């Protein structure tokens, strides 16, 4: 990527706690031929940012640190996997977007959203912003919605299918509850009792308070379990999945990854930790749902860029509901 003038960005030059992230001036990116340059107005601080900054990875993933995160210092110094903003410039090969377009986009593992400008290839998941939402509201569609689609696109369940979302109050969980419901499922949400009414307001038909009840011991079975916490491996939930059903491991350990293929072959149930491809058209479908009022943006708290340390501290508590938004502009 070429660089032009400077911009402000939240930069992590070492691994550690929230205080390692500081706002600095860094080179502003210039779009390559196939890229869109976005003047960022909002991003989110997600669990992915927490894990990448702190190296707090699922069990057994130690080998991933030097490969993807960096050895002595972070490989990706500007975090942020999603953006909402205005197209500032486009490369010569870009045909679908023009300067002035209001857009949302998934940057994914490239990161870079916690900055005043970000480049994204036009082949990535990028779509025009919902007309009825603010930038802060619009960006909440991206991380949770993109991740949920990546897993729900693995399954084709009939209307009335039973879907359980474990960890229903986070960014991915709130998206999973809504999108499963919109696909005609009957949704059971697993969360703390304090979030019960909140997830019911998103469409959950039933709520299980994990502090009181273990859903795997209820005798109920489900067509699909969406695992967003990391405490429900196949060995624990196999009896809770109907024949031919699916376990979608949004979060799992390295051992869970290794066992997924074997568990699938042995049981005849889909067990997967890998998301399916998500396109700009998929993101545009979320935009349409938001514009029609069928999909609700969920914001817990909003922080300004200069409050990036406080934003990371809040995400580190593990108690956020939906999305923590970072206001850039």
Protein Blocks (a to p, Z undefined) as FASTA:
>chain_A
ZZdddddddddfbgcdfklpccdddddddddfkbccdddfbdcddfklmmmmnopacehi
lmmmmmmnopkbcfblbgcjbdcdddfbdcfklmkbcehiacdddekjngomlcfbdcdd
fkbccddddfkbcfklmmmmmmmmmmmmmmmmmpccdehiacddehilbmklmmmmmmmm
mnopacdddddfklmmmmmmnopabdcdfklbcfklnopacfbdcdfkopacfklmmmmp
cehiacddfbacfklmmmmmmmmmmnopacdfbdcdddfklmmmmmmmmmnopaccddfb
dcdfklmmmmmmmmmnopaghjadddfZZ
